Amino acid sequence: MCFTAIAAVAQEKADIMVCYECKTPGIESNEVKRNMTLLANATKSKYFNDISLWTDSLNSTPEGKAKLDEIIRANCLVMHPDGYEYWDLTKGPVKKIYTYVFNDISSSMQTVYDEWADELYYYTEPLDEQTWEIVADSTTIVLGYECLMAKSDYHGRNWTAWFTTDIPLCFGPWKLRGLPGMVLKAEADGGFSFIATGLEKSDRIISPMYCKAEYSKTSRMKAQEEQEFFVNNQESILKAQNGGLVKITYSDENGNEISAPVYDAQKMSLEPDYKKKK
């Protein structure tokens, strides 16, 4: 499959769909893997998790919400051998990933929706914040496509990306964009990576954000700061919300109680530059 030209028509529809495996360091030293999807055409892109998109689309209408509740109940309400029912949310299509990234070249803006500090927020940024240096003599093959290397220092991390000019769209996973071809692989210091696992032509709708009214506007820096504070102070926050009747404990693989893990932006944040803003 070779994309020689992609017309800028029917902008509400995608021309291509790319699936990525995303890896990030976890707060307890384990690697976190996520499956994400990118829909893109000549001027727009949308980066998301398909299960999250499906649940959000259902939750956007009363009828859909009732249907989703029915599906979750059928899959996740299970019977214990001792005869009582309990919820096992690992058995159903439960939303776990809140990240959405929209790019729109016509407005020169990027919009990010996510959950930070247990609250739903969104923020916008100009598309020209990311600049790349192409390393023309370095190539690799991803999904059969020859990809050129490019480097960028972006929001506190040193990114190396591989893009293919066979797909002349300037988008990629997460916020990585602005190259003369689709980004199919990217790595940053500290164990962050995106790798394309599937790619196909697509006419899926690049739908707007579902339930947008549920999201409050914030800034990127503020969202990152509030997330760090929330993770590192969860017990105190929950105590304040519940009259002090809360205790959070952590255990190792042998069941021994250990200290609460600490969120370290330099190790765990995709954009640790918020720690240096002062």
C-alpha atoms as an extended CHARMM CRD file, in Angstrom:
* protein
*
       278  EXT
         1         1  MET       CA              0.0000000000        0.0000000000        0.0000000000  PROA      1               0.0000000000
         2         2  CYS       CA              1.4920000000        3.3100000000       -1.0720000000  PROA      2               0.0000000000
         3         3  PHE       CA             -0.1010000000        6.6930000000       -0.4720000000  PROA      3               0.0000000000
         4         4  THR       CA              1.0200000000        8.7410000000       -3.4840000000  PROA      4               0.0000000000
         5         5  ALA       CA             -1.5380000000       11.5130000000       -3.0010000000  PROA      5               0.0000000000
         6         6  ILE       CA             -4.2870000000       12.1710000000       -0.5070000000  PROA      6               0.0000000000
         7         7  ALA       CA             -6.8990000000       14.7330000000       -1.4810000000  PROA      7               0.0000000000
         8         8  ALA       CA             -8.0570000000       17.2630000000        1.0820000000  PROA      8               0.0000000000
         9         9  VAL       CA            -11.7240000000       16.3990000000        0.6600000000  PROA      9               0.0000000000
        10        10  ALA       CA            -14.4140000000       15.3080000000        3.0880000000  PROA      10              0.0000000000
        11        11  GLN       CA            -12.3970000000       16.6080000000        6.0120000000  PROA      11              0.0000000000
        12        12  GLU       CA            -14.6730000000       14.9390000000        8.5350000000  PROA      12              0.0000000000
        13        13  LYS       CA            -13.3990000000       11.5620000000        7.2990000000  PROA      13              0.0000000000
        14        14  ALA       CA             -9.9650000000       10.0110000000        7.7790000000  PROA      14              0.0000000000
        15        15  ASP       CA             -7.7560000000        8.8200000000        4.9420000000  PROA      15              0.0000000000
        16        16  ILE       CA             -5.6480000000        6.5480000000        7.0930000000  PROA      16              0.0000000000
        17        17  MET       CA             -5.7850000000        4.7010000000       10.4000000000  PROA      17              0.0000000000
        18        18  VAL       CA             -2.6280000000        3.7510000000       12.3090000000  PROA      18              0.0000000000
        19        19  CYS       CA             -2.5410000000        1.5750000000       15.4410000000  PROA      19              0.0000000000
        20        20  TYR       CA              0.3010000000        2.1020000000       17.9330000000  PROA      20              0.0000000000
        21        21  GLU       CA              1.6720000000        0.2740000000       20.9390000000  PROA      21              0.0000000000
        22        22  CYS       CA              2.7020000000        2.8940000000       23.4680000000  PROA      22              0.0000000000
        23        23  LYS       CA              5.0690000000        2.2240000000       26.3640000000  PROA      23              0.0000000000
        24        24  THR       CA              5.6920000000        4.4640000000       29.3620000000  PROA      24              0.0000000000
        25        25  PRO       CA              7.3280000000        3.9070000000       32.7610000000  PROA      25              0.0000000000
        26        26  GLY       CA              4.8680000000        3.1100000000       35.5450000000  PROA      26              0.0000000000
        27        27  ILE       CA              4.8170000000        4.6850000000       38.9840000000  PROA      27              0.0000000000
        28        28  GLU       CA              5.8190000000        1.4010000000       40.6110000000  PROA      28              0.0000000000
        29        29  SER       CA              8.7330000000        0.7230000000       38.2130000000  PROA      29              0.0000000000
        30        30  ASN       CA              6.6270000000       -1.4490000000       35.9070000000  PROA      30              0.0000000000
        31        31  GLU       CA              6.2300000000       -0.7150000000       32.2070000000  PROA      31              0.0000000000
        32        32  VAL       CA              2.7890000000        0.4760000000       31.1300000000  PROA      32              0.0000000000
        33        33  LYS       CA              1.5790000000       -0.5520000000       27.6700000000  PROA      33              0.0000000000
        34        34  ARG       CA             -1.3820000000        1.0330000000       25.8860000000  PROA      34              0.0000000000
        35        35  ASN       CA             -2.9650000000        0.4220000000       22.5040000000  PROA      35              0.0000000000
        36        36  MET       CA             -3.8400000000        3.6650000000       20.7450000000  PROA      36              0.0000000000
        37        37  THR       CA             -5.2810000000        4.6620000000       17.3710000000  PROA      37              0.0000000000
        38        38  LEU       CA             -4.6130000000        7.5900000000       15.0500000000  PROA      38              0.0000000000
        39        39  LEU       CA             -7.1070000000        8.7370000000       12.4230000000  PROA      39              0.0000000000
        40        40  ALA       CA             -5.7570000000       11.3320000000       10.0080000000  PROA      40              0.0000000000
        41        41  ASN       CA             -6.3580000000       13.1270000000        6.7420000000  PROA      41              0.0000000000
        42        42  ALA       CA             -4.5970000000       16.0450000000        5.0710000000  PROA      42              0.0000000000
        43        43  THR       CA             -5.5080000000       18.6330000000        7.7150000000  PROA      43              0.0000000000
        44        44  LYS       CA             -6.8320000000       16.8640000000       10.8110000000  PROA      44              0.0000000000
        45        45  SER       CA             -5.9260000000       14.0270000000       13.1370000000  PROA      45              0.0000000000
        46        46  LYS       CA             -7.3710000000       12.3720000000       16.2130000000  PROA      46              0.0000000000
        47        47  TYR       CA             -5.3740000000       10.1710000000       18.6150000000  PROA      47              0.0000000000
        48        48  PHE       CA             -7.3030000000        7.9970000000       21.0720000000  PROA      48              0.0000000000
        49        49  ASN       CA             -7.9980000000        4.5540000000       22.5370000000  PROA      49              0.0000000000
        50        50  ASP       CA            -10.7320000000        2.6540000000       20.7010000000  PROA      50              0.0000000000
        51        51  ILE       CA            -12.4100000000        1.2020000000       23.7930000000  PROA      51              0.0000000000
        52        52  SER       CA            -12.5050000000        4.6710000000       25.3430000000  PROA      52              0.0000000000
        53        53  LEU       CA            -13.9950000000        6.1450000000       22.1530000000  PROA      53              0.0000000000
        54        54  TRP       CA            -16.6480000000        3.4230000000       22.0780000000  PROA      54              0.0000000000
        55        55  THR       CA            -17.6540000000        3.9470000000       25.7160000000  PROA      55              0.0000000000
        56        56  ASP       CA            -17.6630000000        7.7440000000       25.3310000000  PROA      56              0.0000000000
        57        57  SER       CA            -19.8370000000        7.5360000000       22.2190000000  PROA      57              0.0000000000
        58        58  LEU       CA            -22.3730000000        5.3980000000       24.0960000000  PROA      58              0.0000000000
        59        59  ASN       CA            -22.2760000000        7.6620000000       27.1460000000  PROA      59              0.0000000000
        60        60  SER       CA            -23.0940000000       10.6680000000       24.9650000000  PROA      60              0.0000000000
        61        61  THR       CA            -26.7850000000        9.6890000000       24.7280000000  PROA      61              0.0000000000
        62        62  PRO       CA            -29.2650000000        8.3720000000       27.3320000000  PROA      62              0.0000000000
        63        63  GLU       CA            -30.0110000000        5.3280000000       25.1720000000  PROA      63              0.0000000000
        64        64  GLY       CA            -26.3310000000        4.5770000000       24.6680000000  PROA      64              0.0000000000
        65        65  LYS       CA            -25.5600000000        4.9930000000       28.3470000000  PROA      65              0.0000000000
        66        66  ALA       CA            -28.2860000000        2.5100000000       29.2680000000  PROA      66              0.0000000000
        67        67  LYS       CA            -26.8970000000        0.0540000000       26.7060000000  PROA      67              0.0000000000
        68        68  LEU       CA            -23.3540000000        0.4490000000       28.0680000000  PROA      68              0.0000000000
        69        69  ASP       CA            -24.5580000000       -0.1240000000       31.6370000000  PROA      69              0.0000000000
        70        70  GLU       CA            -26.2680000000       -3.2940000000       30.4400000000  PROA      70              0.0000000000
        71        71  ILE       CA            -23.0790000000       -4.5170000000       28.7250000000  PROA      71              0.0000000000
        72        72  ILE       CA            -20.8920000000       -3.7650000000       31.7580000000  PROA      72              0.0000000000
        73        73  ARG       CA            -23.3220000000       -5.5000000000       34.1070000000  PROA      73              0.0000000000
        74        74  ALA       CA            -23.5130000000       -8.5860000000       31.8670000000  PROA      74              0.0000000000
        75        75  ASN       CA            -19.7250000000       -8.8740000000       31.6830000000  PROA      75              0.0000000000
        76        76  CYS       CA            -18.4650000000       -7.5760000000       35.0230000000  PROA      76              0.0000000000
        77        77  LEU       CA            -21.0330000000       -8.6460000000       37.6210000000  PROA      77              0.0000000000
        78        78  VAL       CA            -19.8280000000      -12.1710000000       38.3810000000  PROA      78              0.0000000000
        79        79  MET       CA            -20.6590000000      -14.8570000000       40.8750000000  PROA      79              0.0000000000
        80        80  HSD       CA            -18.0740000000      -15.7850000000       43.5190000000  PROA      80              0.0000000000
        81        81  PRO       CA            -17.7130000000      -19.5150000000       44.3100000000  PROA      81              0.0000000000
        82        82  ASP       CA            -19.0030000000      -18.7050000000       47.8100000000  PROA      82              0.0000000000
        83        83  GLY       CA            -22.3170000000      -17.6040000000       46.3100000000  PROA      83              0.0000000000
        84        84  TYR       CA            -22.2070000000      -13.8120000000       46.2960000000  PROA      84              0.0000000000
        85        85  GLU       CA            -21.9770000000      -11.3870000000       43.3740000000  PROA      85              0.0000000000
        86        86  TYR       CA            -19.1640000000       -8.8840000000       42.9240000000  PROA      86              0.0000000000
        87        87  TRP       CA            -17.8580000000       -6.5160000000       40.2700000000  PROA      87              0.0000000000
        88        88  ASP       CA            -14.7870000000       -7.5630000000       38.2830000000  PROA      88              0.0000000000
        89        89  LEU       CA            -14.0770000000       -4.6450000000       35.9680000000  PROA      89              0.0000000000
        90        90  THR       CA            -11.2360000000       -6.5210000000       34.2500000000  PROA      90              0.0000000000
        91        91  LYS       CA            -13.8170000000       -8.6520000000       32.4370000000  PROA      91              0.0000000000
        92        92  GLY       CA            -15.6050000000       -5.9120000000       30.5490000000  PROA      92              0.0000000000
        93        93  PRO       CA            -15.0120000000       -3.0610000000       28.1020000000  PROA      93              0.0000000000
        94        94  VAL       CA            -14.2900000000       -0.4890000000       30.8140000000  PROA      94              0.0000000000
        95        95  LYS       CA            -12.7220000000        2.8690000000       29.9590000000  PROA      95              0.0000000000
        96        96  LYS       CA             -9.2180000000        3.1270000000       31.4250000000  PROA      96              0.0000000000
        97        97  ILE       CA             -7.4990000000        5.5810000000       29.0620000000  PROA      97              0.0000000000
        98        98  TYR       CA             -8.7360000000        9.1620000000       28.9080000000  PROA      98              0.0000000000
        99        99  THR       CA             -6.2660000000       10.6520000000       26.4340000000  PROA      99              0.0000000000
       100       100  TYR       CA             -7.4820000000       12.3210000000       23.2400000000  PROA      100             0.0000000000
       101       101  VAL       CA             -5.2960000000       14.5430000000       21.0350000000  PROA      101             0.0000000000
       102       102  PHE       CA             -6.8520000000       16.5340000000       18.1780000000  PROA      102             0.0000000000
       103       103  ASN       CA             -4.7820000000       18.3740000000       15.5750000000  PROA      103             0.0000000000
       104       104  ASP       CA             -6.2800000000       20.8780000000       13.1500000000  PROA      104             0.0000000000
       105       105  ILE       CA             -3.9670000000       22.5330000000       10.6450000000  PROA      105             0.0000000000
       106       106  SER       CA             -6.6610000000       24.9620000000        9.4930000000  PROA      106             0.0000000000
       107       107  SER       CA             -6.7730000000       26.5270000000       12.9610000000  PROA      107             0.0000000000
       108       108  SER       CA             -3.0720000000       25.8640000000       13.7430000000  PROA      108             0.0000000000
       109       109  MET       CA             -4.1600000000       24.4310000000       17.0980000000  PROA      109             0.0000000000
       110       110  GLN       CA             -3.8210000000       21.2200000000       19.0290000000  PROA      110             0.0000000000
       111       111  THR       CA             -6.3810000000       20.2460000000       21.6860000000  PROA      111             0.0000000000
       112       112  VAL       CA             -5.6960000000       17.6730000000       24.3920000000  PROA      112             0.0000000000
       113       113  TYR       CA             -8.3760000000       16.0380000000       26.5500000000  PROA      113             0.0000000000
       114       114  ASP       CA             -7.4740000000       13.8380000000       29.5020000000  PROA      114             0.0000000000
       115       115  GLU       CA             -7.9960000000       13.0870000000       33.1490000000  PROA      115             0.0000000000
       116       116  TRP       CA             -5.6690000000       14.7880000000       35.6070000000  PROA      116             0.0000000000
       117       117  ALA       CA             -6.0210000000       14.6690000000       39.3950000000  PROA      117             0.0000000000
       118       118  ASP       CA             -9.1890000000       12.5900000000       39.0110000000  PROA      118             0.0000000000
       119       119  GLU       CA            -10.8740000000       15.4140000000       37.0400000000  PROA      119             0.0000000000
       120       120  LEU       CA            -11.6170000000       15.8820000000       33.3290000000  PROA      120             0.0000000000
       121       121  TYR       CA             -9.7830000000       18.7660000000       31.6520000000  PROA      121             0.0000000000
       122       122  TYR       CA             -8.7200000000       20.0050000000       28.2430000000  PROA      122             0.0000000000
       123       123  TYR       CA             -6.1940000000       22.5350000000       26.9700000000  PROA      123             0.0000000000
       124       124  THR       CA             -5.0690000000       23.9380000000       23.6390000000  PROA      124             0.0000000000
       125       125  GLU       CA             -1.6080000000       24.6470000000       22.2210000000  PROA      125             0.0000000000
       126       126  PRO       CA             -0.2950000000       26.1250000000       18.9600000000  PROA      126             0.0000000000
       127       127  LEU       CA              0.9290000000       23.5700000000       16.4450000000  PROA      127             0.0000000000
       128       128  ASP       CA              4.2320000000       25.3710000000       15.8290000000  PROA      128             0.0000000000
       129       129  GLU       CA              5.7130000000       24.4920000000       19.2440000000  PROA      129             0.0000000000
       130       130  GLN       CA              7.4760000000       21.3770000000       17.9180000000  PROA      130             0.0000000000
       131       131  THR       CA             10.5100000000       21.6360000000       15.6370000000  PROA      131             0.0000000000
       132       132  TRP       CA             12.5170000000       18.7820000000       14.1270000000  PROA      132             0.0000000000
       133       133  GLU       CA             15.9890000000       18.1500000000       12.7460000000  PROA      133             0.0000000000
       134       134  ILE       CA             15.9290000000       15.4750000000       10.0430000000  PROA      134             0.0000000000
       135       135  VAL       CA             18.8500000000       13.0110000000       10.0460000000  PROA      135             0.0000000000
       136       136  ALA       CA             18.8020000000       12.1510000000        6.3580000000  PROA      136             0.0000000000
       137       137  ASP       CA             21.3420000000        9.2970000000        6.3860000000  PROA      137             0.0000000000
       138       138  SER       CA             19.5920000000        7.2800000000        9.1140000000  PROA      138             0.0000000000
       139       139  THR       CA             16.6850000000        5.0220000000        8.1380000000  PROA      139             0.0000000000
       140       140  THR       CA             14.7230000000        2.0510000000        9.4360000000  PROA      140             0.0000000000
       141       141  ILE       CA             11.8440000000       -0.1110000000        8.2110000000  PROA      141             0.0000000000
       142       142  VAL       CA              8.4800000000       -0.0450000000       10.0180000000  PROA      142             0.0000000000
       143       143  LEU       CA              5.5510000000       -2.1030000000        8.6900000000  PROA      143             0.0000000000
       144       144  GLY       CA              7.3680000000       -2.3600000000        5.3790000000  PROA      144             0.0000000000
       145       145  TYR       CA              7.8370000000        1.3980000000        4.9990000000  PROA      145             0.0000000000
       146       146  GLU       CA             11.2750000000        3.0010000000        4.7890000000  PROA      146             0.0000000000
       147       147  CYS       CA             11.3980000000        5.6760000000        7.4680000000  PROA      147             0.0000000000
       148       148  LEU       CA             13.7720000000        8.5910000000        7.9170000000  PROA      148             0.0000000000
       149       149  MET       CA             15.0290000000        9.6780000000       11.3410000000  PROA      149             0.0000000000
       150       150  ALA       CA             14.3060000000       13.0390000000       12.9350000000  PROA      150             0.0000000000
       151       151  LYS       CA             15.1000000000       14.4980000000       16.3450000000  PROA      151             0.0000000000
       152       152  SER       CA             13.3290000000       17.0370000000       18.5420000000  PROA      152             0.0000000000
       153       153  ASP       CA             13.6190000000       18.4570000000       22.0510000000  PROA      153             0.0000000000
       154       154  TYR       CA              9.9990000000       18.7600000000       23.0750000000  PROA      154             0.0000000000
       155       155  HSD       CA              8.6520000000       19.7960000000       26.4700000000  PROA      155             0.0000000000
       156       156  GLY       CA             11.5220000000       18.3100000000       28.4170000000  PROA      156             0.0000000000
       157       157  ARG       CA             12.2990000000       15.1110000000       26.4870000000  PROA      157             0.0000000000
       158       158  ASN       CA             14.6550000000       14.2770000000       23.6370000000  PROA      158             0.0000000000
       159       159  TRP       CA             12.6210000000       12.5200000000       20.9570000000  PROA      159             0.0000000000
       160       160  THR       CA             13.8800000000       10.4240000000       18.0560000000  PROA      160             0.0000000000
       161       161  ALA       CA             11.1910000000        9.7040000000       15.4790000000  PROA      161             0.0000000000
       162       162  TRP       CA             11.0520000000        7.7430000000       12.2330000000  PROA      162             0.0000000000
       163       163  PHE       CA              8.6510000000        8.9500000000        9.5470000000  PROA      163             0.0000000000
       164       164  THR       CA              7.7900000000        7.8180000000        6.0440000000  PROA      164             0.0000000000
       165       165  THR       CA              7.2770000000       10.1790000000        3.1050000000  PROA      165             0.0000000000
       166       166  ASP       CA              5.2790000000        7.3880000000        1.4110000000  PROA      166             0.0000000000
       167       167  ILE       CA              2.4320000000        8.5980000000        3.6280000000  PROA      167             0.0000000000
       168       168  PRO       CA              2.6020000000       12.3920000000        3.1550000000  PROA      168             0.0000000000
       169       169  LEU       CA              0.6470000000       13.3620000000        6.2610000000  PROA      169             0.0000000000
       170       170  CYS       CA              2.3510000000       15.4480000000        8.9530000000  PROA      170             0.0000000000
       171       171  PHE       CA              0.9150000000       13.5850000000       11.9590000000  PROA      171             0.0000000000
       172       172  GLY       CA              1.9310000000       10.8040000000       14.3120000000  PROA      172             0.0000000000
       173       173  PRO       CA              1.2470000000        9.2750000000       17.7200000000  PROA      173             0.0000000000
       174       174  TRP       CA              0.3440000000       11.4650000000       20.6910000000  PROA      174             0.0000000000
       175       175  LYS       CA              1.5140000000       15.0620000000       19.9630000000  PROA      175             0.0000000000
       176       176  LEU       CA              4.3470000000       14.1180000000       17.6120000000  PROA      176             0.0000000000
       177       177  ARG       CA              3.7230000000       15.9380000000       14.3410000000  PROA      177             0.0000000000
       178       178  GLY       CA              5.1800000000       18.4360000000       11.8720000000  PROA      178             0.0000000000
       179       179  LEU       CA              7.3260000000       16.1460000000        9.7240000000  PROA      179             0.0000000000
       180       180  PRO       CA              6.8620000000       15.6450000000        5.9450000000  PROA      180             0.0000000000
       181       181  GLY       CA              5.4300000000       12.1810000000        6.4810000000  PROA      181             0.0000000000
       182       182  MET       CA              3.6240000000        9.9770000000        8.9730000000  PROA      182             0.0000000000
       183       183  VAL       CA              5.5390000000        9.1250000000       12.1670000000  PROA      183             0.0000000000
       184       184  LEU       CA              5.4920000000        5.3460000000       12.5900000000  PROA      184             0.0000000000
       185       185  LYS       CA              7.9940000000        5.0080000000       15.4260000000  PROA      185             0.0000000000
       186       186  ALA       CA              9.2920000000        7.2950000000       18.1620000000  PROA      186             0.0000000000
       187       187  GLU       CA             11.4280000000        6.9400000000       21.2740000000  PROA      187             0.0000000000
       188       188  ALA       CA             12.4520000000        9.2830000000       24.0680000000  PROA      188             0.0000000000
       189       189  ASP       CA             14.8910000000        9.0780000000       26.9280000000  PROA      189             0.0000000000
       190       190  GLY       CA             13.6010000000        7.2260000000       29.9640000000  PROA      190             0.0000000000
       191       191  GLY       CA             11.7360000000        4.3700000000       28.2750000000  PROA      191             0.0000000000
       192       192  PHE       CA              8.9990000000        6.1990000000       26.3500000000  PROA      192             0.0000000000
       193       193  SER       CA              8.1040000000        4.7960000000       22.9380000000  PROA      193             0.0000000000
       194       194  PHE       CA              5.4620000000        4.5420000000       20.2290000000  PROA      194             0.0000000000
       195       195  ILE       CA              5.5790000000        1.8690000000       17.5300000000  PROA      195             0.0000000000
       196       196  ALA       CA              3.0540000000        1.3830000000       14.7260000000  PROA      196             0.0000000000
       197       197  THR       CA              1.5550000000       -2.1110000000       14.8020000000  PROA      197             0.0000000000
       198       198  GLY       CA             -0.9810000000       -1.7300000000       12.0160000000  PROA      198             0.0000000000
       199       199  LEU       CA             -1.8000000000        0.6780000000        9.1980000000  PROA      199             0.0000000000
       200       200  GLU       CA             -4.6000000000        0.8190000000        6.6620000000  PROA      200             0.0000000000
       201       201  LYS       CA             -6.6440000000        3.1320000000        4.5000000000  PROA      201             0.0000000000
       202       202  SER       CA             -9.7470000000        4.2970000000        6.3240000000  PROA      202             0.0000000000
       203       203  ASP       CA            -12.8230000000        6.4510000000        5.8840000000  PROA      203             0.0000000000
       204       204  ARG       CA            -13.7370000000        6.4510000000        9.5740000000  PROA      204             0.0000000000
       205       205  ILE       CA            -15.2090000000        9.6960000000       10.8130000000  PROA      205             0.0000000000
       206       206  ILE       CA            -12.8620000000       11.9690000000       12.7610000000  PROA      206             0.0000000000
       207       207  SER       CA            -15.6400000000       12.6890000000       15.2300000000  PROA      207             0.0000000000
       208       208  PRO       CA            -15.5410000000       15.6540000000       17.6130000000  PROA      208             0.0000000000
       209       209  MET       CA            -15.0190000000       15.1220000000       21.3230000000  PROA      209             0.0000000000
       210       210  TYR       CA            -17.9330000000       13.3660000000       22.9740000000  PROA      210             0.0000000000
       211       211  CYS       CA            -19.3860000000       14.8980000000       26.1660000000  PROA      211             0.0000000000
       212       212  LYS       CA            -17.1590000000       17.9590000000       25.7840000000  PROA      212             0.0000000000
       213       213  ALA       CA            -19.1840000000       19.8910000000       28.3520000000  PROA      213             0.0000000000
       214       214  GLU       CA            -17.8720000000       17.5550000000       31.0640000000  PROA      214             0.0000000000
       215       215  TYR       CA            -14.3200000000       18.8930000000       30.5690000000  PROA      215             0.0000000000
       216       216  SER       CA            -13.0160000000       22.0650000000       32.2040000000  PROA      216             0.0000000000
       217       217  LYS       CA            -10.4000000000       24.2270000000       30.5180000000  PROA      217             0.0000000000
       218       218  THR       CA             -6.9080000000       24.2730000000       31.9950000000  PROA      218             0.0000000000
       219       219  SER       CA             -3.3050000000       24.7420000000       30.8720000000  PROA      219             0.0000000000
       220       220  ARG       CA             -0.7510000000       22.0430000000       30.1590000000  PROA      220             0.0000000000
       221       221  MET       CA              1.5070000000       23.1430000000       33.0160000000  PROA      221             0.0000000000
       222       222  LYS       CA             -1.3170000000       23.3500000000       35.5470000000  PROA      222             0.0000000000
       223       223  ALA       CA             -2.6800000000       19.9460000000       34.5690000000  PROA      223             0.0000000000
       224       224  GLN       CA              0.7260000000       18.3270000000       35.0510000000  PROA      224             0.0000000000
       225       225  GLU       CA              1.2700000000       20.0060000000       38.4090000000  PROA      225             0.0000000000
       226       226  GLU       CA             -2.1430000000       18.9910000000       39.7270000000  PROA      226             0.0000000000
       227       227  GLN       CA             -1.6400000000       15.3910000000       38.5960000000  PROA      227             0.0000000000
       228       228  GLU       CA              1.6760000000       15.1280000000       40.4380000000  PROA      228             0.0000000000
       229       229  PHE       CA              0.1920000000       16.6130000000       43.6250000000  PROA      229             0.0000000000
       230       230  PHE       CA             -2.8220000000       14.2890000000       43.4460000000  PROA      230             0.0000000000
       231       231  VAL       CA             -0.7850000000       11.1130000000       42.9720000000  PROA      231             0.0000000000
       232       232  ASN       CA              1.6300000000       11.9720000000       45.7900000000  PROA      232             0.0000000000
       233       233  ASN       CA             -1.0940000000       13.0440000000       48.2220000000  PROA      233             0.0000000000
       234       234  GLN       CA             -4.0010000000       10.7030000000       47.4940000000  PROA      234             0.0000000000
       235       235  GLU       CA             -4.5360000000        9.5620000000       51.0820000000  PROA      235             0.0000000000
       236       236  SER       CA             -4.6030000000       13.1140000000       52.4600000000  PROA      236             0.0000000000
       237       237  ILE       CA             -6.9830000000       14.2460000000       49.7130000000  PROA      237             0.0000000000
       238       238  LEU       CA             -9.3500000000       11.3300000000       50.2810000000  PROA      238             0.0000000000
       239       239  LYS       CA             -9.2620000000       11.8580000000       54.0290000000  PROA      239             0.0000000000
       240       240  ALA       CA            -10.2740000000       15.4780000000       53.5650000000  PROA      240             0.0000000000
       241       241  GLN       CA            -13.1340000000       14.3940000000       51.3090000000  PROA      241             0.0000000000
       242       242  ASN       CA            -14.3510000000       11.5850000000       53.5780000000  PROA      242             0.0000000000
       243       243  GLY       CA            -13.9530000000       12.8540000000       57.1130000000  PROA      243             0.0000000000
       244       244  GLY       CA            -10.5970000000       11.2010000000       57.6980000000  PROA      244             0.0000000000
       245       245  LEU       CA            -11.9220000000        7.6370000000       57.3420000000  PROA      245             0.0000000000
       246       246  VAL       CA             -9.4280000000        6.5690000000       54.6770000000  PROA      246             0.0000000000
       247       247  LYS       CA             -6.1750000000        4.6500000000       54.6880000000  PROA      247             0.0000000000
       248       248  ILE       CA             -4.2910000000        3.5730000000       51.5740000000  PROA      248             0.0000000000
       249       249  THR       CA             -1.7480000000        0.7730000000       51.8610000000  PROA      249             0.0000000000
       250       250  TYR       CA              0.6840000000       -0.6200000000       49.2850000000  PROA      250             0.0000000000
       251       251  SER       CA              2.1680000000       -4.1090000000       49.1330000000  PROA      251             0.0000000000
       252       252  ASP       CA              4.9840000000       -5.7630000000       47.2020000000  PROA      252             0.0000000000
       253       253  GLU       CA              4.6250000000       -8.9980000000       45.2500000000  PROA      253             0.0000000000
       254       254  ASN       CA              5.0810000000      -10.9700000000       48.4860000000  PROA      254             0.0000000000
       255       255  GLY       CA              2.3150000000       -9.1400000000       50.3050000000  PROA      255             0.0000000000
       256       256  ASN       CA              4.6360000000       -7.0570000000       52.4680000000  PROA      256             0.0000000000
       257       257  GLU       CA              3.4880000000       -3.5050000000       53.1400000000  PROA      257             0.0000000000
       258       258  ILE       CA              5.7060000000       -0.9000000000       51.4970000000  PROA      258             0.0000000000
       259       259  SER       CA              5.8420000000        2.8860000000       51.3530000000  PROA      259             0.0000000000
       260       260  ALA       CA              3.5940000000        4.7090000000       48.9120000000  PROA      260             0.0000000000
       261       261  PRO       CA              5.2020000000        5.0970000000       45.4760000000  PROA      261             0.0000000000
       262       262  VAL       CA              6.2510000000        8.6260000000       44.5740000000  PROA      262             0.0000000000
       263       263  TYR       CA              5.4420000000       10.2400000000       41.2490000000  PROA      263             0.0000000000
       264       264  ASP       CA              8.6920000000       11.5360000000       39.7440000000  PROA      264             0.0000000000
       265       265  ALA       CA              8.0890000000       13.7440000000       36.7080000000  PROA      265             0.0000000000
       266       266  GLN       CA             11.5880000000       13.2450000000       35.3410000000  PROA      266             0.0000000000
       267       267  LYS       CA             10.9590000000        9.5030000000       35.1860000000  PROA      267             0.0000000000
       268       268  MET       CA              7.2440000000        9.2520000000       34.4660000000  PROA      268             0.0000000000
       269       269  SER       CA              5.9410000000       12.3440000000       32.6610000000  PROA      269             0.0000000000
       270       270  LEU       CA              5.9420000000       12.6530000000       28.8810000000  PROA      270             0.0000000000
       271       271  GLU       CA              6.4260000000       16.3980000000       29.4080000000  PROA      271             0.0000000000
       272       272  PRO       CA              8.5770000000       16.9760000000       32.5050000000  PROA      272             0.0000000000
       273       273  ASP       CA              9.3950000000       20.5750000000       31.6010000000  PROA      273             0.0000000000
       274       274  TYR       CA              6.6530000000       21.8060000000       33.9510000000  PROA      274             0.0000000000
       275       275  LYS       CA              9.0510000000       21.0350000000       36.8140000000  PROA      275             0.0000000000
       276       276  LYS       CA             11.5180000000       23.5740000000       35.4130000000  PROA      276             0.0000000000
       277       277  LYS       CA              9.1340000000       26.4210000000       34.6160000000  PROA      277             0.0000000000
       278       278  LYS       CA             10.2560000000       28.4120000000       37.6700000000  PROA      278             0.0000000000
